[in-house]
Amino acid sequence: MFGLIRLPILLAIAFIVGVFFERSNQREACAQRGEWLDGLCVKTEEPNE
């Protein structure tokens, strides 16, 4: 019975950790292209084409 309760709790924890991990990766990728404002990556410069 404890396994049925433990499984959803562990899945929720893994999901939340994954969300924070992915947001961290997005922030690092944004640092090369723009600026991170309120959870969004905003480009600071556009190349002239």
Backbone as a chain_set.jsonl record, in Angstrom:
{"seq": "MFGLIRLPILLAIAFIVGVFFERSNQREACAQRGEWLDGLCVKTEEPNE", "coords": {"N": [[0.821, -1.197, 0.0], [1.977, 1.198, 0.733], [3.667, 1.615, -1.394], [1.972, 2.408, -3.464], [1.269, 4.935, -2.67], [3.708, 6.179, -2.478], [4.728, 6.212, -5.125], [3.292, 8.236, -6.801], [4.131, 10.512, -5.397], [6.941, 10.505, -5.702], [7.054, 10.692, -8.485], [5.958, 13.249, -8.87], [7.892, 14.815, -7.602], [10.119, 14.276, -9.259], [9.175, 15.38, -11.652], [8.952, 18.123, -11.004], [11.634, 18.749, -10.408], [12.715, 18.3, -12.947], [11.474, 20.349, -14.421], [12.612, 22.658, -13.25], [15.29, 22.154, -13.913], [15.242, 22.261, -16.727], [14.431, 24.925, -17.131], [16.677, 26.211, -16.151], [18.572, 25.455, -18.067], [17.484, 26.756, -20.302], [17.788, 29.403, -19.534], [20.583, 29.662, -19.485], [21.141, 29.241, -22.205], [19.906, 31.443, -23.246], [21.511, 33.507, -22.407], [23.514, 33.755, -24.277], [22.266, 34.829, -26.472], [20.503, 36.86, -25.797], [18.575, 38.63, -23.361], [17.328, 37.691, -20.179], [14.156, 38.166, -19.116], [11.605, 38.314, -16.845], [11.057, 35.535, -17.079], [11.176, 35.118, -19.794], [13.013, 34.996, -22.853], [14.556, 37.693, -24.265], [15.57, 39.124, -27.197], [18.403, 41.115, -27.634], [19.801, 42.239, -29.674], [19.514, 42.43, -33.198], [20.738, 40.832, -36.027], [22.018, 42.498, -38.915], [20.634, 42.014, -42.013]], "CA": [[0.0, 0.0, 0.0], [2.849, 2.374, 0.78], [4.215, 1.812, -2.742], [0.996, 3.147, -4.264], [1.308, 6.329, -2.231], [5.056, 6.69, -2.732], [4.952, 6.399, -6.554], [2.917, 9.578, -7.282], [4.957, 11.533, -4.743], [8.246, 10.509, -6.371], [6.862, 11.208, -9.839], [5.775, 14.695, -8.768], [9.2, 15.399, -7.288], [10.943, 14.182, -10.469], [8.653, 16.345, -12.621], [9.309, 19.475, -10.56], [13.079, 18.894, -10.604], [12.922, 18.401, -14.386], [11.057, 21.687, -14.851], [13.653, 23.608, -12.837], [16.499, 21.863, -14.682], [15.052, 22.755, -18.084], [14.431, 26.391, -17.071], [18.068, 26.622, -15.983], [19.216, 25.312, -19.375], [16.982, 27.813, -21.167], [18.396, 30.669, -19.103], [21.972, 29.662, -19.941], [21.138, 29.41, -23.657], [19.472, 32.815, -23.522], [22.615, 34.42, -22.099], [24.316, 33.935, -25.482], [21.508, 35.5, -27.524], [19.703, 37.998, -25.375], [18.457, 38.924, -21.935], [16.248, 36.96, -19.528], [13.262, 39.089, -18.425], [10.323, 37.746, -16.394], [10.87, 34.183, -17.572], [11.222, 35.09, -21.255], [14.269, 35.423, -23.461], [14.343, 38.837, -25.136], [16.757, 39.398, -27.994], [18.863, 42.495, -27.466], [20.315, 42.729, -30.956], [19.142, 41.694, -34.386], [21.78, 41.007, -37.047], [21.599, 43.152, -40.155], [20.659, 41.085, -43.156]], "C": [[0.864, 1.26, 0.0], [3.443, 2.67, -0.593], [3.271, 2.598, -3.629], [0.955, 4.622, -3.89], [2.649, 6.963, -2.602], [5.289, 7.004, -4.211], [4.517, 7.779, -7.047], [3.741, 10.697, -6.647], [6.319, 11.627, -5.41], [8.14, 11.03, -7.798], [6.689, 12.721, -9.828], [7.104, 15.391, -8.484], [10.098, 15.388, -8.521], [10.478, 15.19, -11.518], [9.072, 17.762, -12.261], [10.804, 19.727, -10.742], [13.392, 19.043, -12.086], [12.551, 19.769, -14.927], [12.125, 22.711, -14.478], [14.947, 23.407, -13.616], [16.387, 22.442, -16.092], [15.032, 24.284, -18.121], [15.856, 26.924, -16.917], [18.815, 26.529, -17.31], [18.764, 26.403, -20.329], [17.614, 29.16, -20.809], [19.848, 30.762, -19.567], [22.055, 29.861, -21.452], [20.757, 30.838, -24.027], [20.613, 33.81, -23.302], [23.473, 34.686, -23.33], [23.606, 34.784, -26.525], [20.789, 36.755, -27.077], [19.722, 38.178, -23.872], [17.225, 38.225, -21.381], [15.406, 37.939, -18.709], [11.954, 38.384, -18.101], [10.045, 36.365, -16.984], [10.87, 34.045, -19.081], [12.58, 35.575, -21.741], [13.971, 36.517, -24.47], [15.638, 39.112, -25.866], [17.126, 40.863, -27.853], [19.36, 43.084, -28.772], [19.813, 41.84, -32.072], [20.266, 41.892, -35.42], [21.203, 41.675, -38.287], [21.717, 42.171, -41.316], [20.514, 41.837, -44.443]], "O": [[0.533, 2.255, -0.644], [3.695, 3.828, -0.928], [3.722, 3.379, -4.466], [0.634, 5.465, -4.729], [2.713, 8.13, -2.988], [5.982, 7.972, -4.524], [5.329, 8.457, -7.677], [4.015, 11.711, -7.288], [6.803, 12.731, -5.659], [9.035, 11.731, -8.272], [7.227, 13.405, -10.699], [7.4, 16.436, -9.064], [10.77, 16.38, -8.803], [11.306, 15.792, -12.202], [9.504, 18.52, -13.129], [11.199, 20.806, -11.184], [14.257, 19.841, -12.449], [13.239, 20.297, -15.8], [12.5, 23.542, -15.304], [15.629, 24.378, -13.945], [17.335, 23.046, -16.593], [15.567, 24.878, -19.057], [16.201, 27.962, -17.482], [19.601, 27.415, -17.646], [19.576, 26.926, -21.093], [17.934, 29.956, -21.692], [20.294, 31.826, -19.995], [22.939, 30.569, -21.934], [21.243, 31.373, -25.023], [20.658, 34.851, -23.957], [24.101, 35.741, -23.42], [24.257, 35.395, -27.373], [20.495, 37.625, -27.896], [20.722, 37.922, -23.2], [16.189, 38.174, -22.045], [15.887, 38.485, -17.716], [11.268, 37.906, -19.006], [8.908, 36.067, -17.349], [10.592, 32.964, -19.601], [13.21, 36.438, -21.131], [13.221, 36.301, -25.422], [16.681, 39.31, -25.245], [16.269, 41.742, -27.942], [19.341, 44.301, -28.953], [19.701, 40.625, -31.902], [20.691, 43.024, -35.652], [20.052, 41.446, -38.657], [22.772, 41.584, -41.554], [20.511, 41.231, -45.514]]}, "num_chains": 1, "name": "protein.A"}
